[in-house]
Amino acid sequence: MQWETVIGLEVHAQLATRSKIFSAAATAYGAAPNTQACAVDLGLPGVLPVLNKEAVRMAVKFGLAIGAEIPSRSVFARKNYFYPDLPKGYQISQYEQPIVEAGYLDITLEDGSNKRIGITRAHLEEDAGKSLHEDFHGASGIDLNRAGTPLLEIVSEPDMRSAKEAVAYLKTLHALVRYLGICDGNMQEGSFRCDANVSVRIKGEEKLGTRAELKNLNSFRFVERAINYEVERQIDVLENGGEVIQETRLYDSDKDETRSMRSKEEANDYRYFPDPDLLPVEIEPSLLEQVHSELPELPAAKKQRFCSKYGLSAQDAVQLTASREMADYFESVLADSGVEPKLAANWINVELAAALNKDGLDIEASPVTAEALGKLLKRIADNTLSGKLAKEVFEAMWEGAGSVDEIIEKRGLRQITDTAAIEAIIDKILADNPAQVEQYRAGKDKVFGFFVGQAMKATQGKANPAQLNKLLKDRLIQ
């Protein structure tokens, strides 16, 4: 049988407000347990929630960025369930009337094609606390610092057909919320969390298969691995005559497998009803206009501009616009150096990206600033450095050895561009290797690489490669 995968994602983005969604308690990460939970967060008797206006503005900003409908009225509801880290016995969320409805996100696939993923809704809600099991023998600890932290839950349509498509959607969404400044996107700290609804069906069928919801997906790599495992598991169950059970499953990254946690709840299990302590949210047209005017240039528009203005390929533009900080870095390099955009794109996407990845750094923490990289690229453009020598200088800059020009002078790395000096070196190499000269002139073109290697060795890699190649060819045909 030929099977088709069907995937929908539910993403919880923690909004970057300084206080919680219904209280004035702080949302800063890393505080000592239970030091950032006030009476409202704890659900103590007699307290009332007060909605954080900034959380509403951030949700509206997201809705406008995905071309969604922003209803003039949305309602908070109580989602009832009982768990130790939910002190009130219910979570304040939105159900029938969310703040954002019916939007979309365009993603770029590996082959360069684009695909539109529908976004069913995005709604505001409060986070729960956290149960801690590792540090307690035979017991669990409860940290309520996260209780009441504002979340925007973003629910996609089941439009994705592979784990790679799901990751592409997730990365695009991750970049968008960071561009908008509404979420820091830190997956390790739980600021950007994903649950995947995965099912399979025979190709050509319209009816959706029974889905499993995958939890504990805290990296793009784990999302891909968990979905691929779950797809294979479900196909194996069906092809062996079994039935897939609707359930919530936990992804174990150590064993690279999913395992059953509990049966999947339906909406009626939560007994939703409008929260009597909160008035409906009324969105005025003036607020929409104001928030719309504050929207930054979004990733898709920036990518298109990079292609048209700088003549970059779509692949280069996708990499450079993956984050707002990376895009700003690229444009700062161009502004400081005036070098060709393609040269700057190549260095940022290859050399800089590799160094950042090796040291586990974000672009904001790069030891080589945009200004410094711009100066390095100017030395390539004016033929002071070859590409190979530039890499040596870059590594020294990364390690804090000094500025571009200081390193060039200290290490004697200035490229040799004196035609007479290069010709003298070539003449000596040809005189010392008459057999190889005859071989080349007899049609063995591969011998040319031997001469280049000898010349580079003689100049300690400092000869201008293009100049060397031209002069060497001229000498060999004489």
C-alpha positions as CSV (number, residue, x, y, z in Angstrom):
1,M,0.0,0.0,0.0
2,Q,1.0,3.6,-0.6
3,W,0.5,5.7,2.5
4,E,0.2,9.4,2.9
5,T,1.2,11.3,6.0
6,V,-1.0,14.0,7.5
7,I,0.5,16.4,10.0
8,G,-0.9,19.4,11.9
9,L,1.1,21.3,14.5
10,E,0.1,23.1,17.7
11,V,2.7,25.6,18.8
12,H,2.8,27.4,22.1
13,A,4.7,30.7,21.8
14,Q,5.4,32.5,25.0
15,L,4.7,36.1,24.6
16,A,7.5,38.5,25.4
17,T,5.6,40.6,28.0
18,R,7.3,41.6,31.2
19,S,4.3,40.5,33.3
20,K,1.9,37.6,33.2
21,I,-1.3,37.6,31.3
22,F,-3.7,38.1,34.2
23,S,-1.4,39.4,37.0
24,A,1.5,41.8,37.6
25,A,4.0,39.0,38.5
26,A,7.2,38.8,36.5
27,T,7.8,36.4,33.6
28,A,11.6,36.4,33.8
29,Y,13.2,33.0,33.2
30,G,15.4,31.2,35.7
31,A,14.1,32.6,39.1
32,A,14.1,30.4,42.2
33,P,11.0,28.1,42.3
34,N,7.8,29.8,43.4
35,T,9.3,33.3,43.7
36,Q,7.3,34.7,40.7
37,A,3.8,33.4,41.5
38,C,1.4,35.8,43.1
39,A,-2.0,35.3,44.6
40,V,-3.7,35.5,41.2
41,D,-1.4,32.9,39.7
42,L,-2.0,30.6,42.7
43,G,-5.8,30.9,42.4
44,L,-6.2,32.1,46.0
45,P,-9.8,32.9,47.1
46,G,-11.1,36.4,46.4
47,V,-8.6,37.3,43.6
48,L,-9.6,38.4,40.1
49,P,-7.7,38.3,36.9
50,V,-6.9,41.5,34.9
51,L,-6.0,41.0,31.2
52,N,-2.6,42.2,30.1
53,K,-3.2,44.6,27.2
54,E,0.2,44.0,25.7
55,A,-0.5,40.3,25.3
56,V,-3.6,41.3,23.2
57,R,-1.5,43.7,21.1
58,M,1.0,40.9,20.4
59,A,-1.7,38.4,19.4
60,V,-3.2,41.0,17.1
61,K,0.2,41.7,15.6
62,F,0.7,38.0,14.8
63,G,-2.8,37.8,13.3
64,L,-2.1,40.7,10.9
65,A,1.3,39.2,9.9
66,I,-0.3,35.9,8.8
67,G,-3.2,37.6,6.9
68,A,-5.7,36.3,9.4
69,E,-9.1,37.5,10.5
70,I,-9.1,39.4,13.8
71,P,-12.7,39.2,15.2
72,S,-14.0,42.3,16.9
73,R,-14.9,40.2,19.9
74,S,-13.1,37.3,21.5
75,V,-14.0,35.4,24.7
76,F,-11.9,33.7,27.5
77,A,-13.1,30.4,28.7
78,R,-12.2,28.0,31.5
79,K,-10.6,24.7,30.4
80,N,-11.2,22.4,33.4
81,Y,-8.7,19.6,34.2
82,F,-6.9,18.6,37.4
83,Y,-3.2,18.4,37.6
84,P,-0.8,19.2,40.5
85,D,0.8,22.2,38.6
86,L,-2.6,23.8,37.8
87,P,-3.5,25.4,41.1
88,K,-6.9,26.7,40.1
89,G,-8.1,23.4,38.7
90,Y,-8.7,25.1,35.4
91,Q,-6.7,27.0,32.8
92,I,-7.9,30.3,31.3
93,S,-7.9,29.9,27.6
94,Q,-10.0,30.7,24.5
95,Y,-12.2,28.2,22.8
96,E,-15.2,29.1,20.6
97,Q,-14.2,32.7,20.0
98,P,-10.4,33.1,19.7
99,I,-8.6,36.3,19.0
100,V,-7.1,35.2,15.6
101,E,-8.9,33.1,13.0
102,A,-8.1,31.7,9.5
103,G,-4.6,32.8,8.5
104,Y,-1.8,31.2,6.5
105,L,2.0,30.8,6.4
106,D,3.9,30.3,3.2
107,I,6.9,27.9,3.5
108,T,9.8,27.1,1.2
109,L,10.5,23.4,0.6
110,E,13.9,21.8,0.0
111,D,13.4,21.8,-3.8
112,G,12.9,25.6,-3.7
113,S,9.1,25.4,-4.2
114,N,6.6,27.2,-2.0
115,K,3.6,25.7,-0.1
116,R,0.9,27.5,1.8
117,I,0.0,26.1,5.2
118,G,-3.4,27.1,6.7
119,I,-3.5,28.4,10.2
120,T,-6.9,27.5,11.8
121,R,-6.6,29.8,14.7
122,A,-4.4,31.4,17.4
123,H,-5.7,32.0,20.8
124,L,-4.4,33.5,24.1
125,E,-4.1,31.4,27.2
126,E,-2.1,31.1,30.5
127,D,0.6,28.6,31.0
128,A,0.5,26.1,33.8
129,G,3.3,25.5,36.4
130,K,5.9,22.8,36.2
131,S,6.2,19.5,38.0
132,L,9.8,18.5,39.0
133,H,10.6,14.9,39.5
134,E,14.4,14.6,39.3
135,D,15.4,16.2,42.6
136,F,12.9,14.6,44.9
137,H,13.1,11.0,46.2
138,G,9.7,9.4,45.9
139,A,7.9,12.7,45.5
140,S,7.4,15.6,43.0
141,G,8.1,19.3,43.5
142,I,5.8,22.0,42.0
143,D,7.2,25.2,40.6
144,L,4.5,27.7,39.8
145,N,6.7,30.5,38.4
146,R,5.4,29.7,34.9
147,A,1.7,29.7,36.0
148,G,0.0,32.6,34.3
149,T,2.7,33.2,31.7
150,P,1.0,34.5,28.5
151,L,1.0,32.0,25.6
152,L,-0.3,32.3,22.1
153,E,-1.3,28.8,20.9
154,I,-1.0,28.6,17.1
155,V,-3.0,25.8,15.5
156,S,-2.3,24.8,11.9
157,E,-4.5,23.0,9.4
158,P,-3.4,19.4,8.8
159,D,-1.7,20.5,5.6
160,M,1.8,19.1,6.0
161,R,2.6,15.8,4.3
162,S,6.1,15.0,5.7
163,A,8.3,15.6,8.6
164,K,10.5,17.9,6.5
165,E,7.5,20.0,5.6
166,A,6.6,20.2,9.3
167,V,10.1,21.4,10.2
168,A,10.0,23.9,7.4
169,Y,6.7,25.3,8.7
170,L,8.0,25.3,12.3
171,K,11.2,27.2,11.3
172,T,9.2,29.7,9.3
173,L,6.9,30.3,12.2
174,H,9.8,30.5,14.6
175,A,11.4,33.2,12.5
176,L,8.2,35.1,12.2
177,V,7.4,35.4,15.9
178,R,11.0,36.6,16.5
179,Y,10.8,39.2,13.6
180,L,7.6,40.5,15.2
181,G,9.3,40.7,18.6
182,I,6.5,38.9,20.3
183,C,8.5,35.8,21.4
184,D,12.2,35.1,21.9
185,G,11.8,31.6,20.4
186,N,14.0,29.9,22.9
187,M,13.0,26.2,22.7
188,Q,15.4,25.1,25.4
189,E,13.7,27.4,27.9
190,G,10.2,26.4,26.7
191,S,9.4,29.7,25.1
192,F,8.5,28.0,21.8
193,R,7.0,24.6,22.2
194,C,5.4,22.2,19.7
195,D,3.0,19.3,19.7
196,A,2.5,17.4,16.5
197,N,-0.8,15.7,15.5
198,V,0.2,12.8,13.2
199,S,-1.9,10.3,11.2
200,V,-1.6,8.3,8.0
201,R,-4.1,7.2,5.3
202,I,-4.0,5.4,2.0
203,K,-3.1,7.8,-0.8
204,G,-6.2,9.1,-2.5
205,E,-8.4,8.8,0.5
206,E,-10.2,11.9,1.7
207,K,-11.0,10.8,5.2
208,L,-8.3,11.5,7.8
209,G,-6.8,8.6,9.8
210,T,-6.8,8.3,13.5
211,R,-4.2,10.7,14.9
212,A,-1.7,10.6,17.7
213,E,-0.5,13.8,19.5
214,L,3.2,13.9,20.1
215,K,4.6,15.7,23.1
216,N,8.1,16.7,24.3
217,L,9.3,18.1,21.0
218,N,11.8,20.8,22.0
219,S,14.0,21.0,18.9
220,F,13.6,21.0,15.2
221,R,15.6,17.9,15.0
222,F,13.5,16.1,17.5
223,V,10.3,17.2,15.7
224,E,11.5,15.5,12.5
225,R,12.7,12.3,14.2
226,A,9.6,11.9,16.3
227,I,7.2,12.4,13.3
228,N,9.2,9.9,11.2
229,Y,9.2,7.3,14.0
230,E,5.5,7.8,14.6
231,V,4.6,7.5,10.9
232,E,6.5,4.2,10.6
233,R,4.8,2.9,13.8
234,Q,1.3,3.7,12.6
235,I,1.9,2.1,9.1
236,D,3.3,-1.0,10.8
237,V,0.2,-1.2,13.1
238,L,-2.2,-0.9,10.1
239,E,-0.3,-3.2,7.8
240,N,-0.4,-5.9,10.5
241,G,-4.2,-5.7,10.8
242,G,-4.3,-3.4,13.9
243,E,-5.9,-0.1,14.6
244,V,-4.3,3.2,15.5
245,I,-5.6,4.5,18.9
246,Q,-6.2,8.2,19.3
247,E,-3.9,9.1,22.1
248,T,-1.2,11.4,23.4
249,R,2.3,10.0,23.0
250,L,5.6,11.1,24.5
251,Y,8.8,11.3,22.4
252,D,11.8,9.9,24.1
253,S,14.9,11.4,22.4
254,D,17.3,9.0,24.1
255,K,15.6,6.0,22.6
256,D,14.3,7.8,19.5
257,E,10.8,6.5,19.9
258,T,7.3,7.5,21.0
259,R,5.4,5.9,23.8
260,S,1.9,6.1,25.0
261,M,1.1,8.6,27.8
262,R,-2.7,8.7,27.9
263,S,-5.8,8.5,25.8
264,K,-6.4,11.7,23.8
265,E,-8.9,14.0,25.4
266,E,-11.8,15.6,23.4
267,A,-13.0,19.1,23.9
268,N,-16.0,18.0,25.9
269,D,-13.7,16.4,28.4
270,Y,-12.5,19.8,29.4
271,R,-16.1,21.2,30.1
272,Y,-15.3,24.6,28.6
273,F,-17.4,27.5,29.6
274,P,-16.9,31.3,29.4
275,D,-14.9,32.6,32.3
276,P,-17.2,34.7,34.5
277,D,-14.4,36.8,35.9
278,L,-13.3,38.2,32.5
279,L,-15.2,40.4,30.1
280,P,-15.2,39.7,26.3
281,V,-12.2,41.3,24.5
282,E,-13.4,44.1,22.1
283,I,-10.9,44.9,19.3
284,E,-11.4,48.4,18.0
285,P,-10.5,49.3,14.3
286,S,-8.2,51.9,15.7
287,L,-6.1,49.3,17.5
288,L,-5.8,47.2,14.2
289,E,-4.6,50.3,12.3
290,Q,-2.1,51.2,15.0
291,V,-0.6,47.7,15.3
292,H,-0.6,47.3,11.5
293,S,1.5,50.5,11.3
294,E,4.0,49.0,13.7
295,L,4.6,45.8,11.7
296,P,8.3,45.3,10.6
297,E,9.4,44.1,7.2
298,L,8.5,40.4,7.4
299,P,10.7,37.5,6.4
300,A,8.9,36.8,3.1
301,A,9.1,40.4,2.0
302,K,12.7,40.7,3.2
303,K,13.7,37.6,1.2
304,Q,12.1,39.0,-1.9
305,R,13.9,42.3,-1.5
306,F,17.2,40.6,-1.0
307,C,16.8,38.7,-4.2
308,S,15.7,41.8,-6.3
309,K,17.9,44.4,-4.7
310,Y,21.1,42.4,-4.2
311,G,20.7,39.8,-6.9
312,L,21.0,36.9,-4.5
313,S,19.7,33.4,-5.1
314,A,16.5,32.3,-3.3
315,Q,18.7,29.9,-1.3
316,D,21.1,32.6,-0.1
317,A,18.1,34.9,0.7
318,V,16.4,32.2,2.8
319,Q,19.5,31.6,4.9
320,L,20.1,35.3,5.4
321,T,16.6,36.1,6.4
322,A,16.3,33.1,8.8
323,S,16.4,35.6,11.6
324,R,16.0,39.3,11.8
325,E,19.4,39.6,13.5
326,M,21.1,37.7,10.6
327,A,19.5,39.9,8.0
328,D,20.5,43.0,9.9
329,Y,24.1,41.7,10.1
330,F,24.2,41.1,6.3
331,E,23.0,44.6,5.5
332,S,25.4,46.1,8.1
333,V,28.3,44.3,6.3
334,L,27.3,45.8,3.0
335,A,26.8,49.3,4.5
336,D,30.2,49.2,6.2
337,S,32.2,47.7,3.3
338,G,30.5,48.4,0.0
339,V,31.6,44.9,-1.3
340,E,29.6,42.8,-3.7
341,P,26.5,41.3,-2.0
342,K,27.3,37.8,-3.3
343,L,30.7,37.9,-1.6
344,A,29.1,39.0,1.7
345,A,26.4,36.4,1.4
346,N,28.9,33.6,0.8
347,W,31.0,34.5,3.8
348,I,28.0,34.9,6.1
349,N,26.3,31.7,5.0
350,V,29.4,29.5,4.9
351,E,32.4,30.7,7.1
352,L,30.5,32.7,9.7
353,A,27.6,30.2,9.9
354,A,30.0,27.3,10.4
355,A,31.9,29.2,13.2
356,L,28.7,30.1,15.0
357,N,27.5,26.5,14.7
358,K,30.8,25.1,16.0
359,D,30.7,27.3,19.1
360,G,27.0,27.1,19.6
361,L,26.5,30.9,19.3
362,D,23.8,33.1,18.0
363,I,24.6,35.8,15.5
364,E,24.3,38.5,18.2
365,A,27.1,36.9,20.1
366,S,29.5,36.6,17.1
367,P,33.1,37.6,18.1
368,V,33.4,39.0,14.5
369,T,31.2,42.0,14.2
370,A,29.5,43.1,11.0
371,E,32.0,46.0,10.7
372,A,35.0,43.7,11.2
373,L,33.8,41.2,8.6
374,G,33.1,44.1,6.2
375,K,36.8,45.2,6.6
376,L,38.0,41.6,5.9
377,L,35.9,41.4,2.7
378,K,37.3,44.8,1.6
379,R,40.7,43.3,1.8
380,I,39.6,40.4,-0.5
381,A,38.0,42.9,-2.9
382,D,41.2,45.1,-3.1
383,N,43.4,42.0,-3.6
384,T,45.2,42.4,-0.3
385,L,44.1,38.9,0.6
386,S,43.2,35.8,-1.4
387,G,40.2,33.7,-0.3
388,K,42.5,31.2,1.5
389,L,44.5,33.9,3.3
390,A,41.2,35.6,4.3
391,K,40.0,32.4,6.0
392,E,43.2,32.4,8.1
393,V,42.6,36.0,9.1
394,F,39.0,35.3,9.9
395,E,40.0,32.4,12.2
396,A,42.4,34.7,14.0
397,M,39.8,37.4,14.3
398,W,37.4,34.9,15.8
399,E,40.0,34.0,18.4
400,G,40.4,37.7,19.3
401,A,43.9,38.1,17.8
402,G,43.2,41.7,16.6
403,S,41.8,43.7,13.7
404,V,42.0,42.6,10.1
405,D,44.9,44.9,9.2
406,E,46.8,44.1,12.5
407,I,46.6,40.4,11.7
408,I,47.7,40.8,8.1
409,E,50.8,42.8,9.2
410,K,51.7,40.7,12.2
411,R,51.6,37.4,10.2
412,G,52.8,38.8,6.9
413,L,49.7,37.6,5.1
414,R,49.5,40.3,2.4
415,Q,48.8,38.7,-1.0
416,I,51.6,38.9,-3.6
417,T,50.3,40.8,-6.7
418,D,53.6,42.0,-8.1
419,T,53.6,40.5,-11.7
420,A,57.4,40.5,-12.0
421,A,57.8,38.7,-8.6
422,I,55.3,36.0,-9.6
423,E,56.8,35.6,-13.1
424,A,60.2,35.1,-11.5
425,I,58.9,32.3,-9.3
426,I,57.1,30.7,-12.2
427,D,60.3,30.8,-14.4
428,K,62.3,29.0,-11.7
429,I,59.6,26.3,-11.2
430,L,59.4,25.6,-15.0
431,A,63.2,25.5,-15.2
432,D,63.4,23.0,-12.3
433,N,60.7,20.7,-13.8
434,P,61.4,20.3,-17.5
435,A,59.7,16.8,-17.7
436,Q,56.4,18.2,-16.3
437,V,56.6,21.1,-18.8
438,E,56.9,18.6,-21.7
439,Q,54.0,16.6,-20.3
440,Y,51.8,19.6,-20.1
441,R,52.7,20.7,-23.6
442,A,52.0,17.2,-24.8
443,G,48.4,17.6,-23.7
444,K,48.4,16.4,-20.1
445,D,46.4,19.3,-18.6
446,K,46.3,17.8,-15.1
447,V,50.0,18.6,-14.7
448,F,48.9,22.3,-14.5
449,G,47.8,21.6,-10.9
450,F,51.3,20.5,-10.0
451,F,52.7,23.9,-11.1
452,V,50.1,25.8,-9.2
453,G,50.9,23.8,-6.1
454,Q,54.6,24.5,-6.5
455,A,54.0,28.2,-6.9
456,M,51.8,28.4,-3.9
457,K,54.3,26.5,-1.9
458,A,57.1,28.9,-3.0
459,T,55.0,32.0,-2.0
460,Q,53.6,30.4,1.2
461,G,50.1,30.6,-0.3
462,K,50.3,34.4,-0.8
463,A,50.3,34.6,-4.6
464,N,47.1,36.0,-6.1
465,P,45.4,32.8,-7.5
466,A,43.8,34.3,-10.6
467,Q,46.9,36.3,-11.5
468,L,49.1,33.2,-10.9
469,N,47.0,31.0,-13.1
470,K,47.0,33.5,-16.0
471,L,50.7,34.1,-15.9
472,L,51.5,30.4,-15.6
473,K,49.3,29.6,-18.6
474,D,51.0,32.3,-20.6
475,R,54.5,31.0,-19.7
476,L,53.6,27.4,-20.5
477,I,52.3,28.1,-24.1
478,Q,55.5,30.1,-25.0
